[in-house]
Amino acid sequence: MDVAHEMRTPLTTLNGILEGWEHDMIPERSRKRSVEIMQNETRRMIRMVNENLDYEKIRSAQVVLVKQAIPCLATLTAVREQLIKKAASKGNAVHVSVSSPDLTVYADYDRFIQILVNLINNAIQFTENGTITLTAHAEVDYTVIKVSDTGIGMAENELPAIWERFYKTDPSRKNNKYGESGIGLAIVKSLIDSHEGEIEVESTRDKGTTFTIKFPKEKKETN
């Protein structure tokens, strides 16, 4: 039902434009823009379907993790470079701070990137003219990664439900500038669980949000 609800809006948009073309109700000067809208809505539905398929694979343990020691500084910097233009389009700066240049995180590389990208995209979505900060440091049994933003934040009572697919903390966000819902955080939570890690979130309305992830360090075999 959630997927059907989310897909109804883009499908309605596509159908409306096609009907407008069929009855010659769209002027020539607006046709290029109509094509762009249809392309964006089609990509949105493809992304939604792919994310849901990925989520189900992760949740049902069909994804095999290949864990390795990943350099934190190089990886966080690379993800920053990947998303810095998108962040800048909303006036946001992205910073990276790693406690040691030799710090590593024991994780599946592709899925670690996916976790970071989803969290940073979430921060970008709800932050304007602010700052997004990626940090990493070591604890005794964990490597700790944090993604912080200075965005609109959430109330404390909203936090437990953010891991649900298609959940929106504030109903007023559904049709405003904060854009579409998705399942990025649900995927993040499932991937952290599959790594036997932990994730926590702290947030304050109008001040920002911080996600803290703890990845277990590699266990050394003893004879």
N, CA, C and O of each residue as an XYZ file, in Angstrom:
892
protein
N       0.822     -1.198      0.000
C       0.000      0.000      0.000
C       0.866      1.263      0.000
O       0.545      2.246     -0.667
N       1.975      1.223      0.761
C       2.870      2.378      0.786
C       3.452      2.666     -0.591
O       3.482      3.813     -1.039
N       3.919      1.603     -1.261
C       4.502      1.768     -2.596
C       3.450      2.305     -3.563
O       3.723      3.217     -4.343
N       2.244      1.735     -3.508
C       1.166      2.178     -4.398
C       0.843      3.645     -4.159
O       0.626      4.400     -5.107
N       0.812      4.048     -2.897
C       0.512      5.443     -2.566
C       1.580      6.376     -3.119
O       1.260      7.414     -3.699
N       2.847      6.011     -2.943
C       3.937      6.872     -3.408
C       4.005      6.952     -4.929
O       4.420      7.973     -5.477
N       3.602      5.886     -5.614
C       3.681      5.876     -7.079
C       2.465      6.549     -7.720
O       2.503      6.884     -8.905
N       1.399      6.750     -6.961
C       0.190      7.342     -7.525
C       0.436      8.757     -8.036
O      -0.054      9.126     -9.103
N       1.202      9.560     -7.271
C       1.446     10.944     -7.668
C       2.214     11.062     -8.983
O       1.754     11.762     -9.885
N       3.384     10.395     -9.129
C       4.078     10.503    -10.425
C       3.277      9.925    -11.579
O       3.332     10.454    -12.689
N       2.530      8.842    -11.339
C       1.718      8.272    -12.420
C       0.604      9.232    -12.829
O       0.293      9.350    -14.014
N       0.003      9.918    -11.857
C      -1.025     10.913    -12.160
C      -0.441     12.058    -12.970
O      -1.071     12.558    -13.902
N       0.774     12.473    -12.605
C       1.445     13.545    -13.350
C       1.702     13.132    -14.790
O       1.412     13.889    -15.716
N       2.246     11.934    -14.984
C       2.513     11.431    -16.328
C       1.231     11.348    -17.154
O       1.199     11.771    -18.309
N       0.196     10.810    -16.563
C      -1.069     10.663    -17.280
C      -1.642     12.024    -17.672
O      -2.175     12.183    -18.770
N      -1.531     13.005    -16.772
C      -2.046     14.335    -17.068
C      -1.335     14.981    -18.240
O      -1.971     15.600    -19.093
N      -0.006     14.840    -18.286
C       0.766     15.421    -19.392
C       0.427     14.722    -20.705
O       0.253     15.377    -21.732
N       0.335     13.396    -20.675
C       0.013     12.645    -21.892
C      -1.377     12.998    -22.414
O      -1.581     13.107    -23.623
N      -2.324     13.175    -21.508
C      -3.670     13.590    -21.932
C      -3.640     14.993    -22.515
O      -4.358     15.293    -23.469
N      -2.807     15.853    -21.938
C      -2.665     17.206    -22.486
C      -2.119     17.187    -23.897
O      -2.581     17.946    -24.750
N      -1.133     16.323    -24.158
C      -0.607     16.177    -25.512
C      -1.658     15.620    -26.465
O      -1.809     16.089    -27.593
N      -2.382     14.610    -25.985
C      -3.389     13.973    -26.836
C      -4.433     14.974    -27.321
O      -4.895     14.885    -28.459
N      -4.802     15.910    -26.479
C      -5.848     16.878    -26.824
C      -5.278     18.245    -27.208
O      -5.998     19.243    -27.227
N      -3.967     18.281    -27.515
C      -3.301     19.526    -27.954
C      -3.517     20.675    -26.973
O      -3.747     21.815    -27.378
N      -3.439     20.364    -25.688
C      -3.644     21.385    -24.663
C      -2.324     21.939    -24.126
O      -2.318     22.874    -23.326
N      -1.207     21.357    -24.570
C       0.101     21.831    -24.124
C       0.740     22.637    -25.248
O       1.014     22.086    -26.314
N       0.981     23.915    -25.036
C       1.577     24.751    -26.093
C       2.991     24.300    -26.438
O       3.675     23.686    -25.620
N       3.413     24.606    -27.639
C       4.725     24.182    -28.127
C       5.848     24.631    -27.200
O       6.805     23.889    -26.976
N       5.732     25.846    -26.658
C       6.807     26.379    -25.801
C       6.945     25.616    -24.480
O       7.972     25.709    -23.806
N       5.907     24.864    -24.118
C       5.933     24.133    -22.845
C       6.262     22.660    -23.015
O       6.344     21.926    -22.030
N       6.450     22.222    -24.250
C       6.626     20.786    -24.472
C       7.963     20.267    -23.945
O       8.038     19.160    -23.412
N       9.004     21.062    -24.096
C      10.310     20.639    -23.594
C      10.246     20.446    -22.086
O      10.771     19.464    -21.563
N       9.605     21.379    -21.381
C       9.470     21.267    -19.943
C       8.625     20.051    -19.570
O       8.893     19.394    -18.564
N       7.603     19.750    -20.377
C       6.755     18.580    -20.115
C       7.560     17.293    -20.209
O       7.364     16.378    -19.409
N       8.469     17.217    -21.184
C       9.321     16.041    -21.334
C      10.238     15.895    -20.121
O      10.440     14.789    -19.619
N      10.792     17.018    -19.651
C      11.667     16.983    -18.481
C      10.913     16.471    -17.254
O      11.445     15.676    -16.479
N       9.683     16.926    -17.083
C       8.876     16.478    -15.946
C       8.620     14.981    -16.033
O       8.738     14.273    -15.033
N       8.269     14.493    -17.223
C       8.010     13.066    -17.389
C       9.265     12.240    -17.129
O       9.191     11.170    -16.525
N      10.415     12.731    -17.582
C      11.670     12.024    -17.332
C      11.972     11.953    -15.829
O      12.366     10.908    -15.311
N      11.779     13.090    -15.141
C      12.043     13.122    -13.698
C      11.113     12.186    -12.937
O      11.552     11.480    -12.029
N       9.838     12.173    -13.299
C       8.883     11.322    -12.606
C       9.146      9.846    -12.901
O       8.968      8.993    -12.031
N       9.572      9.549    -14.132
C       9.901      8.165    -14.475
C      11.117      7.689    -13.693
O      11.125      6.574    -13.171
N      12.148      8.535    -13.609
C      13.337      8.190    -12.825
C      12.977      7.996    -11.361
O      13.506      7.103    -10.699
N      12.086      8.825    -10.861
C      11.653      8.708     -9.470
C      11.015      7.347     -9.208
O      11.295      6.721     -8.186
N      10.160      6.884    -10.120
C       9.514      5.585     -9.934
C      10.512      4.439    -10.058
O      10.436      3.464     -9.311
N      11.452      4.554    -11.002
C      12.484      3.524    -11.143
C      13.315      3.437     -9.870
O      13.607      2.345     -9.382
N      13.697      4.608     -9.331
C      14.481      4.632     -8.088
C      13.691      4.002     -6.944
O      14.242      3.249     -6.142
N      12.414      4.311     -6.877
C      11.568      3.775     -5.811
C      11.489      2.246     -5.889
O      11.592      1.559     -4.872
N      11.305      1.725     -7.100
C      11.222      0.271     -7.284
C      12.554     -0.382     -6.919
O      12.585     -1.386     -6.207
N      13.657      0.193     -7.410
C      14.982     -0.375     -7.117
C      15.293     -0.366     -5.626
O      15.840     -1.331     -5.091
N      14.937      0.744     -4.950
C      15.196      0.830     -3.519
C      14.411     -0.222     -2.749
O      14.930     -0.825     -1.810
N      13.166     -0.443     -3.141
C      12.348     -1.432     -2.448
C      12.864     -2.846     -2.676
O      12.863     -3.665     -1.757
N      13.302     -3.133     -3.891
C      13.884     -4.442     -4.167
C      15.156     -4.645     -3.347
O      15.385     -5.719     -2.791
N      15.978     -3.596     -3.281
C      17.219     -3.669     -2.509
C      16.911     -3.872     -1.035
O      17.558     -4.682     -0.370
N      15.943     -3.153     -0.527
C      15.561     -3.268      0.880
C      15.125     -4.689      1.224
O      15.515     -5.233      2.257
N      14.316     -5.282      0.353
C      13.831     -6.641      0.617
C      14.970     -7.647      0.591
O      14.981     -8.590      1.383
N      15.936     -7.458     -0.316
C      17.092     -8.357     -0.362
C      17.908     -8.256      0.924
O      18.337     -9.267      1.481
N      18.117     -7.026      1.386
C      18.896     -6.832      2.610
C      18.164     -7.424      3.800
O      18.759     -8.127      4.616
N      16.866     -7.138      3.900
C      16.074     -7.592      5.051
C      15.981     -9.110      5.122
O      15.925     -9.688      6.208
N      15.965     -9.755      3.949
C      15.853    -11.218      3.930
C      17.211    -11.906      3.853
O      17.294    -13.100      3.564
N      18.281    -11.144      4.115
C      19.654    -11.685      4.177
C      20.102    -12.296      2.863
O      20.868    -13.260      2.858
N      19.635    -11.749      1.746
C      20.079    -12.224      0.441
C      21.332    -11.501     -0.040
O      21.918    -11.867     -1.059
N      21.735    -10.481      0.695
C      22.922     -9.714      0.330
C      24.127    -10.267      1.080
O      24.104    -10.375      2.306
N      25.166    -10.613      0.354
C      26.390    -11.139      0.963
C      27.371     -9.982      1.159
O      27.736     -9.299      0.202
N      27.786     -9.773      2.389
C      28.727     -8.709      2.699
C      30.155     -9.217      2.578
O      30.491    -10.285      3.090
N      30.989     -8.448      1.900
C      32.418     -8.746      1.813
C      33.144     -7.658      2.605
O      33.427     -6.579      2.083
N      33.437     -7.953      3.856
C      33.997     -6.935      4.736
C      35.504     -6.817      4.552
O      36.202     -7.795      4.288
N      35.970     -5.602      4.699
C      37.393     -5.318      4.595
C      37.687     -4.049      5.391
O      36.771     -3.327      5.782
N      38.959     -3.786      5.625
C      39.363     -2.561      6.309
C      39.354     -1.416      5.298
O      40.140     -1.411      4.351
N      38.475     -0.461      5.498
C      38.286      0.643      4.554
C      38.882      1.915      5.163
O      38.559      2.254      6.301
N      39.743      2.624      4.428
C      40.307      3.866      4.958
C      39.239      4.948      5.082
O      38.598      5.310      4.096
N      39.054      5.453      6.277
C      37.969      6.408      6.525
C      38.181      7.745      5.822
O      37.266      8.266      5.184
N      39.376      8.295      5.936
C      39.619      9.625      5.378
C      39.394      9.652      3.872
O      38.685     10.523      3.368
N      39.987      8.712      3.152
C      39.848      8.687      1.695
C      38.407      8.438      1.280
O      37.923      9.038      0.320
N      37.722      7.561      1.994
C      36.363      7.200      1.615
C      35.382      8.324      1.904
O      34.560      8.660      1.052
N      35.455      8.907      3.085
C      34.562     10.019      3.412
C      34.809     11.218      2.497
O      33.876     11.923      2.114
N      36.076     11.439      2.155
C      36.399     12.539      1.244
C      35.821     12.279     -0.145
O      35.303     13.192     -0.787
N      35.912     11.031     -0.608
C      35.378     10.687     -1.926
C      33.858     10.864     -1.976
O      33.321     11.359     -2.966
N      33.175     10.462     -0.915
C      31.709     10.637     -0.862
C      31.364     12.124     -0.818
O      30.402     12.566     -1.445
N      32.154     12.885     -0.075
C      31.941     14.340     -0.046
C      32.039     14.919     -1.452
O      31.186     15.710     -1.855
N      33.063     14.538     -2.196
C      33.240     15.049     -3.549
C      32.076     14.647     -4.456
O      31.678     15.397     -5.347
N      31.545     13.462     -4.213
C      30.431     12.967     -5.020
C      29.167     13.804     -4.822
O      28.390     13.991     -5.759
N      28.965     14.306     -3.610
C      27.708     14.980     -3.283
C      27.839     16.480     -3.033
O      26.851     17.148     -2.728
N      29.046     17.006     -3.161
C      29.264     18.406     -2.802
C      28.487     19.357     -3.705
O      28.003     20.392     -3.248
N      28.364     19.012     -4.984
C      27.628     19.881     -5.909
C      26.141     19.907     -5.555
O      25.508     20.963     -5.581
N      25.593     18.744     -5.227
C      24.181     18.669     -4.833
C      23.955     19.471     -3.557
O      22.964     20.192     -3.444
N      24.871     19.349     -2.592
C      24.746     20.105     -1.354
C      24.829     21.607     -1.620
O      24.070     22.389     -1.048
N      25.750     21.997     -2.484
C      25.935     23.416     -2.789
C      24.709     24.018     -3.465
O      24.456     25.216     -3.333
N      23.944     23.199     -4.190
C      22.741     23.711     -4.855
C      21.709     24.208     -3.843
O      20.806     24.966     -4.197
N      21.843     23.780     -2.581
C      20.957     24.257     -1.523
C      21.708     25.144     -0.519
O      21.226     25.420      0.580
N      22.895     25.576     -0.934
C      23.665     26.488     -0.096
C      24.368     25.833      1.062
O      24.728     26.505      2.029
N      24.575     24.516      0.985
C      25.188     23.777      2.092
C      26.672     23.512      1.862
O      27.096     23.232      0.741
N      27.443     23.602      2.917
C      28.848     23.197      2.894
C      28.969     21.813      3.516
O      28.229     21.480      4.442
N      29.901     21.003      3.010
C      30.120     19.656      3.533
C      31.561     19.550      4.024
O      32.496     19.832      3.275
N      31.740     19.147      5.274
C      33.063     19.048      5.869
C      33.350     17.611      6.309
O      32.437     16.862      6.656
N      34.623     17.242      6.288
C      35.072     15.916      6.725
C      36.120     16.084      7.813
O      37.040     16.891      7.678
N      35.980     15.324      8.892
C      36.964     15.352      9.975
C      37.184     13.925     10.475
O      36.255     13.276     10.955
N      38.422     13.446     10.358
C      38.771     12.085     10.774
C      39.876     12.175     11.819
O      40.848     12.910     11.643
N      39.722     11.425     12.906
C      40.630     11.545     14.046
C      42.067     11.177     13.712
O      43.001     11.720     14.302
N      42.252     10.245     12.759
C      43.597      9.809     12.377
C      43.610      9.454     10.896
O      42.653      8.848     10.414
N      44.648      9.806     10.165
C      44.719      9.452      8.741
C      44.777      7.945      8.510
O      44.518      7.478      7.401
N      45.113      7.189      9.540
C      45.209      5.731      9.414
C      43.936      5.006      9.856
O      43.878      3.777      9.814
N      42.932      5.748     10.274
C      41.708      5.133     10.786
C      40.986      4.356      9.684
O      40.839      4.838      8.561
N      40.537      3.141     10.028
C      39.779      2.320      9.089
C      38.462      1.889      9.720
O      38.296      1.916     10.939
N      37.529      1.490      8.856
C      36.264      0.925      9.298
C      36.126     -0.442      8.640
O      36.399     -0.589      7.449
N      35.709     -1.431      9.400
C      35.582     -2.801      8.894
C      34.160     -3.001      8.383
O      33.223     -3.171      9.163
N      34.016     -2.980      7.058
C      32.677     -3.023      6.458
C      32.768     -3.467      5.007
O      33.852     -3.547      4.430
N      31.612     -3.753      4.432
C      31.518     -3.992      2.997
C      31.608     -2.640      2.299
O      30.829     -1.736      2.603
N      32.545     -2.491      1.371
C      32.817     -1.172      0.793
C      31.585     -0.574      0.105
O      31.208      0.563      0.391
N      30.961     -1.327     -0.791
C      29.824     -0.795     -1.537
C      28.677     -0.412     -0.613
O      28.040      0.624     -0.801
N      28.419     -1.249      0.381
C      27.317     -0.967      1.299
C      27.666      0.173      2.258
O      26.781      0.920      2.677
N      28.937      0.313      2.606
C      29.365      1.445      3.430
C      29.129      2.757      2.675
O      28.637      3.732      3.243
N      29.484      2.764      1.398
C      29.224      3.941      0.562
C      27.726      4.221      0.505
O      27.301      5.371      0.616
N      26.930      3.172      0.334
C      25.476      3.328      0.258
C      24.922      3.950      1.546
O      24.053      4.821      1.493
N      25.416      3.509      2.678
C      24.982      4.072      3.955
C      25.298      5.561      4.024
O      24.439      6.372      4.373
N      26.539      5.915      3.686
C      26.941      7.319      3.735
C      26.126      8.177      2.781
O      25.648      9.248      3.155
N      25.968      7.709      1.557
C      25.229      8.487      0.553
C      23.786      8.711      0.994
O      23.261      9.816      0.860
N      23.145      7.672      1.516
C      21.764      7.826      1.963
C      21.650      8.826      3.113
O      20.737      9.651      3.128
N      22.566      8.757      4.068
C      22.510      9.678      5.196
C      22.812     11.114      4.774
O      22.186     12.054      5.264
N      23.764     11.278      3.873
C      24.095     12.635      3.426
C      22.976     13.206      2.557
O      22.646     14.387      2.668
N      22.395     12.379      1.697
C      21.253     12.840      0.909
C      20.099     13.265      1.808
O      19.412     14.246      1.527
N      19.894     12.523      2.887
C      18.855     12.888      3.846
C      19.171     14.242      4.490
O      18.287     15.081      4.668
N      20.438     14.437      4.833
C      20.847     15.712      5.424
C      20.661     16.861      4.442
O      20.194     17.935      4.821
N      21.023     16.642      3.190
C      20.865     17.681      2.168
C      19.394     18.036      1.990
O      19.041     19.207      1.856
N      18.545     17.020      1.990
C      17.123     17.235      1.760
C      16.513     18.174      2.789
O      15.633     18.972      2.468
N      16.987     18.075      4.038
C      16.359     18.838      5.112
C      17.240     19.962      5.651
O      17.028     20.443      6.764
N      18.228     20.378      4.858
C      19.114     21.466      5.266
C      19.253     22.470      4.130
O      19.453     22.095      2.975
N      19.145     23.742      4.471
C      19.368     24.810      3.496
C      20.296     25.852      4.106
O      20.127     26.269      5.252
N      21.287     26.266      3.302
C      22.250     27.279      3.747
C      22.863     26.902      5.103
O      23.003     27.731      6.002
N      23.213     25.646      5.206
C      23.768     25.148      6.457
C      25.045     24.361      6.256
O      25.762     24.542      5.271
N      25.314     23.488      7.202
C      26.544     22.707      7.192
C      26.239     21.236      7.444
O      25.430     20.896      8.308
N      26.890     20.377      6.687
C      26.809     18.926      6.872
C      28.223     18.447      7.200
O      29.166     18.732      6.462
N      28.364     17.732      8.291
C      29.690     17.334      8.757
C      29.791     15.825      8.891
O      28.933     15.187      9.502
N      30.849     15.253      8.313
C      31.130     13.821      8.417
C      32.359     13.661      9.305
O      33.410     14.242      9.036
N      32.216     12.873     10.360
C      33.349     12.647     11.255
C      33.547     11.156     11.487
O      32.626     10.356     11.318
N      34.760     10.802     11.875
C      35.077      9.407     12.194
C      36.131      9.376     13.285
O      37.090     10.149     13.272
N      35.933      8.462     14.235
C      36.940      8.268     15.282
C      36.843      6.831     15.789
O      35.877      6.124     15.501
N      37.842      6.414     16.539
C      37.916      5.044     17.048
C      37.498      4.984     18.507
O      37.804      5.876     19.298
N      36.796      3.921     18.840
C      36.542      3.548     20.224
C      37.122      2.154     20.437
O      37.660      1.564     19.500
N      37.023      1.623     21.638
C      37.686      0.357     21.950
C      37.252     -0.761     21.004
O      38.098     -1.459     20.444
N      35.961     -0.933     20.822
C      35.453     -2.042     20.017
C      34.814     -1.607     18.703
O      34.356     -2.444     17.926
N      34.782     -0.300     18.454
C      34.055      0.199     17.295
C      34.822      1.287     16.558
O      35.691      1.956     17.116
N      34.472      1.439     15.289
C      34.787      2.654     14.555
C      33.479      3.434     14.463
O      32.452      2.895     14.049
N      33.525      4.699     14.850
C      32.309      5.510     14.941
C      32.279      6.540     13.820
O      33.212      7.327     13.655
N      31.203      6.523     13.059
C      30.985      7.478     11.976
C      29.788      8.339     12.346
O      28.759      7.827     12.787
N      29.924      9.649     12.164
C      28.802     10.551     12.431
C      28.499     11.403     11.204
O      29.403     11.883     10.520
N      27.210     11.579     10.941
C      26.756     12.492      9.893
C      25.838     13.503     10.571
O      24.752     13.156     11.037
N      26.282     14.751     10.621
C      25.540     15.803     11.309
C      25.124     16.890     10.334
O      25.818     17.164      9.355
N      23.977     17.508     10.613
C      23.547     18.641      9.790
C      22.960     19.729     10.679
O      22.671     19.497     11.853
N      22.789     20.908     10.111
C      22.199     22.045     10.829
C      20.829     22.358     10.251
O      20.426     23.518     10.173
N      20.118     21.314      9.847
C      18.839     21.485      9.168
C      17.652     21.678     10.094
O      17.796     22.151     11.221
N      16.474     21.305      9.604
C      15.227     21.610     10.307
C      14.986     20.709     11.506
O      14.163     21.037     12.361
N      15.680     19.585     11.590
C      15.582     18.721     12.756
C      14.234     18.049     12.921
O      13.334     18.195     12.093
N      14.118     17.303     14.023
C      12.888     16.579     14.343
C      12.639     16.647     15.839
O      13.556     16.869     16.629
N      11.375     16.452     16.214
C      11.039     16.350     17.630
C      11.409     14.964     18.139
O      11.451     14.004     17.369
N      11.675     14.863     19.430
C      12.135     13.599     20.006
C      11.137     12.464     19.799
O      11.534     11.321     19.571
N       9.841     12.775     19.878
C       8.837     11.720     19.750
C       8.704     11.194     18.319
O       8.053     10.175     18.087
N       9.321     11.890     17.361
C       9.263     11.451     15.971
C      10.368     10.458     15.622
O      10.248      9.719     14.645
N      11.428     10.433     16.400
C      12.633      9.697     16.034
C      12.451      8.182     15.897
O      13.011      7.604     14.966
N      11.693      7.506     16.778
C      11.617      6.043     16.665
C      11.054      5.545     15.332
O      11.351      4.423     14.920
N      10.252      6.355     14.661
C       9.569      5.881     13.452
C      10.306      6.198     12.153
O       9.843      5.821     11.076
N      11.450      6.888     12.238
C      12.092      7.324     10.996
C      12.666      6.173     10.178
O      12.975      6.347      8.999
N      12.812      4.985     10.800
C      13.379      3.840     10.082
C      12.329      3.107      9.262
O      12.660      2.166      8.540
N      11.072      3.519      9.360
C      10.012      2.867      8.594
C      10.021      3.364      7.155
O      10.303      4.534      6.894
N       9.716      2.481      6.237
C       9.644      2.886      4.833
C       8.555      3.933      4.635
O       7.444      3.803      5.148
N       8.900      4.981      3.874
C       7.972      6.038      3.480
C       7.463      6.881      4.646
O       6.527      7.664      4.486
N       8.076      6.724      5.813
C       7.627      7.545      6.937
C       8.092      8.975      6.759
O       9.226      9.223      6.350
N       7.202      9.924      7.072
C       7.562     11.333      7.090
C       7.263     11.880      8.470
O       6.143     11.758      8.965
N       8.270     12.486      9.092
C       8.107     12.928     10.464
C       7.033     13.986     10.605
O       6.378     14.068     11.644
N       6.845     14.788      9.588
C       5.874     15.871      9.664
C       4.987     15.806      8.435
O       5.486     15.955      7.319
N       3.664     15.583      8.603
C       2.781     15.483      7.440
C       2.852     16.693      6.522
O       2.581     16.579      5.327
N       3.216     17.858      7.071
C       3.268     19.058      6.240
C       4.387     18.998      5.220
O       4.409     19.797      4.283
N       5.336     18.049      5.383
C       6.437     17.947      4.430
C       6.024     17.247      3.140
O       6.756     17.296      2.151
N       4.878     16.605      3.135
C       4.523     15.740      2.015
C       4.424     16.496      0.700
O       4.769     15.960     -0.353
N       3.963     17.716      0.752
C       3.748     18.443     -0.489
C       4.483     19.775     -0.503
O       4.036     20.721     -1.152
N       5.601     19.859      0.203
C       6.301     21.132      0.207
C       7.713     20.978     -0.322
O       8.040     19.981     -0.966
N       8.544     21.966     -0.048
C       9.873     22.039     -0.648
C      10.800     20.925     -0.209
O      11.869     20.768     -0.798
N      10.436     20.132      0.813
C      11.338     19.091      1.286
C      11.261     17.826      0.454
O      11.978     16.862      0.722
N      10.404     17.819     -0.550
C      10.487     16.778     -1.574
C       9.847     15.465     -1.206
O       9.066     15.359     -0.260
N      10.213     14.451     -2.002
C       9.571     13.147     -1.913
C      10.059     12.346     -0.716
O      11.141     12.581     -0.179
N       9.232     11.402     -0.320
C       9.669     10.475      0.715
C      10.424      9.336      0.050
O      10.477      9.248     -1.177
N      11.004      8.472      0.859
C      11.739      7.350      0.302
C      11.989      6.322      1.377
O      11.371      6.340      2.442
N      12.910      5.424      1.077
C      13.202      4.384      2.074
C      14.690      4.362      2.395
O      15.229      3.351      2.844
N      15.349      5.503      2.156
C      16.783      5.564      2.399
C      17.176      5.196      3.810
O      18.130      4.443      4.004
N      16.460      5.709      4.810
C      16.812      5.423      6.203
C      16.481      3.989      6.584
O      17.175      3.385      7.403
N      15.422      3.441      5.992
C      15.096      2.029      6.247
C      16.216      1.130      5.727
O      16.578      0.148      6.375
N      16.763      1.467      4.555
C      17.881      0.710      3.996
C      19.113      0.853      4.888
O      19.808     -0.126      5.158
N      19.378      2.071      5.340
C      20.516      2.301      6.233
C      20.417      1.425      7.474
O      21.386      0.766      7.851
N      19.251      1.415      8.107
C      19.066      0.625      9.333
C      19.285     -0.863      9.067
O      19.921     -1.549      9.868
N      18.764     -1.364      7.952
C      18.934     -2.781      7.626
C      20.398     -3.116      7.361
O      20.870     -4.179      7.763
N      21.115     -2.227      6.693
C      22.529     -2.468      6.398
C      23.373     -2.427      7.669
O      24.295     -3.226      7.830
N      23.062     -1.508      8.564
C      23.787     -1.459      9.841
C      23.548     -2.744     10.629
O      24.477     -3.307     11.208
N      22.301     -3.201     10.646
C      21.987     -4.457     11.334
C      22.750     -5.626     10.725
O      23.238     -6.495     11.448
N      22.855     -5.651      9.405
C      23.558     -6.753      8.747
C      25.053     -6.722      9.041
O      25.724     -7.750      8.956
N      25.583     -5.533      9.391
C      26.982     -5.406      9.802
C      27.164     -5.667     11.297
O      28.275     -5.566     11.817
N      26.075     -6.003     11.985
C      26.076     -6.184     13.440
C      26.526     -4.915     14.148
O      27.176     -4.958     15.193
N      26.164     -3.782     13.549
C      26.517     -2.495     14.113
C      25.349     -1.851     14.839
O      24.312     -2.475     15.065
N      25.539     -0.591     15.199
C      24.519      0.169     15.912
C      24.370      1.537     15.253
O      25.335      2.092     14.727
N      23.147      2.074     15.288
C      22.926      3.425     14.793
C      21.991      4.154     15.737
O      20.975      3.610     16.171
N      22.343      5.389     16.048
C      21.537      6.233     16.918
C      21.311      7.576     16.224
O      22.089      7.985     15.363
N      20.244      8.244     16.611
C      19.964      9.561     16.039
C      19.584     10.520     17.153
O      18.810     10.185     18.050
N      20.143     11.719     17.076
C      19.780     12.809     17.975
C      19.344     13.989     17.119
O      19.971     14.289     16.104
N      18.283     14.650     17.523
C      17.775     15.744     16.701
C      17.028     16.753     17.548
O      16.413     16.412     18.559
N      17.094     18.004     17.114
C      16.368     19.093     17.767
C      15.714     19.947     16.697
O      16.356     20.311     15.712
N      14.457     20.265     16.880
C      13.736     21.091     15.922
C      14.496     22.393     15.652
O      14.918     23.092     16.573
N      14.656     22.695     14.369
C      15.258     23.945     13.889
C      16.740     24.079     14.241
O      17.320     25.153     14.083
N      17.355     22.988     14.721
C      18.781     23.050     15.039
C      19.605     22.004     14.296
O      20.784     22.226     14.018
N      18.992     20.864     13.972
C      19.738     19.882     13.204
C      19.634     18.467     13.741
O      18.972     18.203     14.744
N      20.311     17.565     13.041
C      20.237     16.140     13.328
C      21.626     15.517     13.231
O      22.439     15.921     12.399
N      21.892     14.534     14.085
C      23.146     13.787     14.029
C      22.853     12.290     14.071
O      22.209     11.795     14.996
N      23.338     11.578     13.051
C      23.289     10.120     13.034
C      24.655      9.598     13.446
O      25.678     10.015     12.902
N      24.669      8.682     14.412
C      25.910      8.081     14.891
C      25.886      6.586     14.621
O      24.994      5.874     15.083
N      26.874      6.116     13.868
C      26.948      4.700     13.508
C      28.188      4.090     14.152
O      29.271      4.674     14.122
N      28.010      2.905     14.736
C      29.136      2.174     15.320
C      29.325      0.858     14.566
O      28.470     -0.027     14.606
N      30.460      0.751     13.880
C      30.816     -0.480     13.179
C      31.782     -1.288     14.055
O      32.818     -0.767     14.467
N      31.456     -2.547     14.341
C      32.381     -3.376     15.142
C      33.722     -3.514     14.442
O      33.787     -3.637     13.219
N      34.787     -3.493     15.225
C      36.115     -3.702     14.653
C      36.292     -5.175     14.269
O      35.594     -6.057     14.771
N      37.228     -5.408     13.383
C      37.485     -6.789     12.932
C      37.977     -7.630     14.091
O      38.877     -7.232     14.830
N      37.376     -8.795     14.240
C      37.785     -9.703     15.298
C      38.968    -10.553     14.831
O      38.882    -11.264     13.829
N      40.032    -10.471     15.548
C      41.220    -11.249     15.188
C      41.105    -12.662     15.731
O      40.794    -12.873     16.903
N      41.362    -13.629     14.854
C      41.295    -15.033     15.282
C      42.501    -15.375     16.147
O      43.626    -14.960     15.867
N      42.245    -16.131     17.192
C      43.341    -16.574     18.074
C      43.449    -18.071     18.044
O      42.441    -18.772     17.956
N      44.661    -18.567     18.115
C      44.874    -20.022     18.100
C      44.710    -20.587     19.504
O      44.850    -21.793     19.704
